[in-house]
Amino acid sequence: MNVFVFDIETIPDIDGCRRIYDLHGLSDDDVARAVFQLRRQKAGTDFLRHHLHRVVAISAVLRTGDQFKVWSLGSAESDEQDLLQRFFSGIERYTPRLVSWNGSGFDLPVIHYRCLLYPINAAHYWENGQNDTSFRYNNYLSRFHERHTDLMDVLAAHQPRASAPLDEIAGLCGFPGKMGMSGAKVWDAYQQGQIEEIRNYCETDVLNTYLVFLNFERSRGNLDQVQYRSECERVRDSLKSSELPHLMEFEAAWHDV
């Protein structure tokens, strides 16, 4: 089966917030400050509700056949519509098993809302058996189907109070975890024009997720120890040969436990 691990990075949807909250005439920074303040007043957190996020990066690991690839969709100049369409075009092409960390709770709902703004073709993703009977009892939308495995949800036995951060789980397993940035810093980095740094950070997140997924598959008996080691070496070799500093740094910080 093709495996497609994904992660998104987002910023506040400044234009959308201007319309919703009638903040016309304010700078982007002032709009962001205003909506963060409104959110703190209502919920005690700066973290905006899903529909107020705009996607600025989607990174992925693709494992198919003899191929292992980690990359960010599109380019630093790609707009949100292009990133979203590339994501769904990949699903159309490979019909992969999607793997995420909190994808059900954050990434996919954000993507769903953002697709309402554009003429995005996501028919294959939304398939539930009407046109392809193989999706009737195993589709991307059901919590308990495996076409999408949200590792955070599954490992917590679908109990929100048992959920854990990817960074800490990765660290427990000997993987690097967060490197150089966090989701909370993405807006500031975006304002400073650091889109490549955001994309690089997102790539390290999907690497952590994929490696935790390998541990999960070993626990389930889908990989024996020899196969697990082989998969890890495949990743290491790919990172070392990439000649990309953030990927080589990730490999150097990876310690087996």
Beta strands, then each sheet from edge to edge (+ up, - down):
strand 1: 3-12
strand 2: 53-64
strand 3: 67-72
strand 4: 97-100
strand 5: 148-150
sheet 1: 3+ 2- 1+ 4+ 5+
end
